[in-house]
Amino acid sequence: MIAKKRYNYFRILALPILLYGLFAMHSCYAQEHPSLILTKKGVSEIRTQLGKLPLFDSSLAAVKAEVDKEISTGIHVPIPKDYSGGYTHERHKRNFLMMQKAGELFQILQDEKYAVYVRDMLMEYAAMYPKLPLHPQTRSYARGKLFWQCLNDANWLVYVSQAYDDIYDWLQKKDRDLLEKTLFRPMADFLSVGNPQFFNRIHNHSTWGNAAVGMIGLVMDDDELVQRALYGLKNDGIKAGAKDNDGGLIKVEGQRAGFLANLDEPFSPDGYYTEGPYYQRYAMYPFLIFAEGLHNLRPELKIFALKDSVLLKSVNTLLNLTDADGEFFPLNDAQKGMSYYSRELVTAVDIAYHFGGNDPQLLSIARNQDRVLLDDSGLSVAQGIRDGKAEPFVKTSINLTDGPDGKQGGLGILRYGNDVLTLVFKYTAQGLSHGHYDKLSFSLYSKGDEVIQDYGLARFVNIEQKGGGNYLKENTSWAKQTIAHNTITQNEITQFGHDYETANKHHSDLYFFDASNPDVQVVSAKEDNAYPGTGLHRTMAMIKDDNLEKPFVLDIMKVTSNKRNQYDLPFYFMGQVMETNFKYTSPTVLKPLGTANGYQHLWVEGVGGPASDNIKLSWLDQGQFYTLTSATDAQDELLFTRLGADDPEFNLRRDAALMIRRKDTQNTVFASIVEPHGSYSPVSEFAVNATSSIKNLKVVYDGADYTAVTIEDTKGKEILFVVTNRDASVKSVHQLKIGDKVYKWTGAYHLFGE
Amino acid sequence: MIAKKRYNYFRILALPILLYGLFAMHSCYAQEHPSLILTKKGVSEIRTQLGKLPLFDSSLAAVKAEVDKEISTGIHVPIPKDYSGGYTHERHKRNFLMMQKAGELFQILQDEKYAVYVRDMLMEYAAMYPKLPLHPQTRSYARGKLFWQCLNDANWLVYVSQAYDDIYDWLQKKDRDLLEKTLFRPMADFLSVGNPQFFNRIHNHSTWGNAAVGMIGLVMDDDELVQRALYGLKNDGIKAGAKDNDGGLIKVEGQRAGFLANLDEPFSPDGYYTEGPYYQRYAMYPFLIFAEGLHNLRPELKIFALKDSVLLKSVNTLLNLTDADGEFFPLNDAQKGMSYYSRELVTAVDIAYHFGGNDPQLLSIARNQDRVLLDDSGLSVAQGIRDGKAEPFVKTSINLTDGPDGKQGGLGILRYGNDVLTLVFKYTAQGLSHGHYDKLSFSLYSKGDEVIQDYGLARFVNIEQKGGGNYLKENTSWAKQTIAHNTITQNEITQFGHDYETANKHHSDLYFFDASNPDVQVVSAKEDNAYPGTGLHRTMAMIKDDNLEKPFVLDIMKVTSNKRNQYDLPFYFMGQVMETNFKYTSPTVLKPLGTANGYQHLWVEGVGGPASDNIKLSWLDQGQFYTLTSATDAQDELLFTRLGADDPEFNLRRDAALMIRRKDTQNTVFASIVEPHGSYSPVSEFAVNATSSIKNLKVVYDGADYTAVTIEDTKGKEILFVVTNRDASVKSVHQLKIGDKVYKWTGAYHLFGE
């Protein structure tokens, strides 16, 4: 059913081309439209290319089909009521996505029905908006009007600004005046001066708010709004230390605000966004789309060149933060499965290609995405692909600094081959309010499969039944806790005492990163603030030894403390247990491991101790075998845990871990190897190389200056890995006697016997 | 490294073509070689087609690469020692697979190195075999010599017979004499007269044994062996009632034996194999490959035409027993993931195409398999595909009878669309020793995803660490138990008292099956022996209602008993719980639900009761939402269970169920709906249609003659489904008054209000 026409405007029946020119003449503004994302020149070029660019044509056809179907269901602008996942939330979300697309279709196809659709819907919003109170759901620190939080209202305005730009010239002036006066300007004010606690942060929320206000300002040619967006509110009246409903800090002393500050602060010089890739993906859209608008309408800002082209660089960084399936590593609060196939990354890749020097590697990502933006940048990408310019996107081992100046820790990614084995090692800053307390944690991937997992967030984004689609309480009680991660928890207390202000002041420090030799890649970092009085120093190496079928990861966690503590080191392995070399008892009733700090969520499925100086656990997952070998003390406790205790609403996955618990210990080293090997197929039923090739792992030296381990394989070869503890220089010469043998080397580490 | 040549035979250096003719002339047998699977005529045809058939050429190249790599590692014939998964087991298995392929390569490529490889390896076996004692592992009721069970020795001989046939003419007569005298004939005797308890059963073991003896007999032109294979041992000296190490019956009174009896008994006239598709797949290879040999060398038997062409028909049946990914439904003992991509199904599909009238639908399966046999049948398939004859394989709703005469129950499969929703309803006979005690159970699939699962077996086939790759004790204590399945357990006792002899005497009975209307498909069956004194009558309907987005399954389980009992009906749903409409408590410690019959393996994660006369449980899996709606009594107990108790070696998956427990009840009806709806993507983060469209499900009538339920949807429409209980005739006219309304219909069921 076609949407009922509620406004009786004069309708011209002339040919579209003619019609377009006539409408353009109606404009009394100096600024032409469209000019924000689509441009008059771009539209003209797009129209001459129609039918000649397969990827652009198929993208256009898909969008047209989607919008046509939507138009046939009519216009629905309900009174706001629901949280994410609920009807009114999803309806308003769909509306802004559809308006943005309909605007593009109007420009490209010059079919008036799309302009009518946008106008009619906007008129319904304009009729409703002035009467709207704050959204009835009260959870947010910054409640919106259309949605339960300003964030989503800002989403709406970022998309709708584009639609408005597309139909601007087509609209009658009185309609423009009405829309601007009753809808756009009030909304822009509401999202800024009306909600400084939302608008004036360094946070992805504010980036959306800034972009929303700035983009509608650009379309309306309202420079006051554009300035507000770029530089924030001068006086926000917010006290330093204020927090949002997720516990995130709203303001710290001396904080700047606005789009440019948000661009400056959360991005490191390497293009790493401090909240992590999931939120970087979310933030990339307003960053890049507003930047494109500024590029078009405020070229003097040279927005894409700022901070050494950090916006464009960050797209490349984001693509490097994916596994072989294109899924983002779920650092901090992150929903697993989000990937470079998302609409935000289509935008990011197309814009980065078009405005960032036409990197042919981006074309292979765009080809995987199988769609392009319906604008100048999408046109560029479609042309590049048609002309056969695409090259494989090569992901490499990479060290990414964190912090505005790149001095607040970072993230080390070691890769062997084409994501055959990928280690993600986290020594970042806290990551703002979405950060987890997991200094020096890691996760491990084999192609697109998780081997040792990071849990990600505890939330079902936009699924209303699950806490309104918002963060669940288990996100705090489990996902953010240290014990939920593959790193040290001391005395069953979460790092930094789970105190955000404290954590936010600190970061881990890189000790060294060296991926120059693909067969021996090493990253090493230190953390001295997570547990005052205790120093953590973790060194992780990805080693490909000729005697072993596949590369493996060596993990050396050195702990130094001023007192005796209990250290828990879990490995959240993914898959089904094959065998262990140690004995354990299996409780006849399952009890939680603790009462707080995440321990209350862990059932204890087994309790054991080492039978020798090495423990081994083998498991099978996705057709590959894995073995964890760890050098243990005789007194160590080994705990098989299973997530799911204190989880009455089944919000948590029933995932397993093996936890090594070392009690009453001051200084110690946890040395472990995670080793993929062999294969199994339920179709051929062949089990190949199903057992570990590591015979023994031993800490042969541990002192203030050096730590050394030996690895003996089942063929009898022994290699020795030594790492310095206090001198990361690549030039220093070292000498160490272990047993009867003297080892000499240059640099922060060395692998002997390889 | 090329295998060291250990035998100094005269080697001809002439051109291959010439050479081939010369060798053929050397034969002093009337029977030509090859003639078993490859034939002289076929080889000649294959050679003329080389380079012209893409799928044949790529299959040949893959096999050549595999065999060449294997040859380069040398010949390894170790003294037998290990269970499945262990080195010697896997090595000998690899040897027979490689010899069979090398034989084909010799014929097709006429490169002598392949013949040399087969001969040299056979000579090593011939040198070892006469000295071999029984295999040192003692678990089997019929220990082999090369392997721990005769079954695997028979596998060896089935494959090696083909290799021997391929190089027969090339071998010198003294070598043939040596091989036959010291290896083949002794092995054939060992597998038959030496192990009558293995050879003379009605069981897939015996089929392998029969084929092994028969195929080597055909190659050696030893008709005594062929007769033994076809008709079994006349006097086996086995007592009726003897059992194997898995508890399977070896002999029942008056049992026939041999290949023809095995063909006759376990296959129903519909081509359903009583052990289920996993074992049917396993048995298909010896059935079809020996049949092909008999077709070639004993054409007078008309083997493919026997029992209304049951062998060829069974291939089609087997393909219908798969989900959208080609994976077999895991009925009875079955390893999940086994599919039509297995080597056995490549054989089955190619042979069925070639000897079964060139059904073009089989070509699309072969195309998915992406490889063909290197013989006459593979050539046919490759030609058909090249010539564009392939048609989609259309899987339909199908009712398959069980039992040699088709009168021992069966299996009903209801499908909506192209496997959009697939219901597998089991009312079969016991399925011999690999059968599970799960009369009237079901499983449900959405495309290739399990919605309500059947557990399958508890075993990691060929993974040595897991109990030598054999059946685990949890297969008996869990997988075979009734409570492991989606059907009724009475008084916490497994059906038939878990007594195989009893179960083997009975089968469920079809009441009716009607898939004539794709929008209302129904299957209904009864079981009166699982619990003496209690009758179970389950009716399952797949309904597509215009008001609902997707088809759903209606499940009516009617229980009638001569006393009061406790009835447990679990639903093993796959996915994460979204919400329930009932209250439950979550224990602070987890305890097992019981102490025996499978209950000892179930942790109780929640205990609740209905808040209204309907319970609802929604979950999310693989991007789709599902809701179970069930009409419940106020006194019902609702149990969330999680598998994994009493499982010290982590042999079981941690799968969940919702169990409806009705205590102290005599006659009752469990009415439920399983409803797929909506979608969720972690990439778009859109949650569509996330809640159930069923408002109310009500049992409005239940009597001796009729049971009726109403289904009200959220749009307010109500439909009424009525099923007769004692008259399945399609012609009978019925009348029933419910409340004030009189319903009239013809046939065993009717859906009113649709």
Interface residues (C-beta under 8 A of the other chain):
Chain A: G85 E90 Q335 K336 G337 M338 S339 Y341 S342 R343 F460 V461 N462 I463 E464 Q465 K466 G469 Q576 V577 M578 E579 Y584 S586 T588 V589 L590 K591 P592 W603 E605 G606 S618 L620 F640 R642 G644 A645 D646 D647 P648 E649 F650 R653 R654 A656 Y680 S681 P682 V683 S684 E685 F686 A687 A690 T691
Chain B: G85 E90 Q335 K336 G337 M338 S339 Y341 S342 R343 F460 V461 N462 I463 E464 Q465 K466 G469 Q576 V577 M578 E579 Y584 S586 T588 V589 L590 K591 P592 W603 E605 G606 S618 L620 F640 R642 G644 A645 D646 D647 P648 E649 F650 R653 R654 A656 Y680 S681 P682 V683 S684 E685 F686 A687 A690 T691
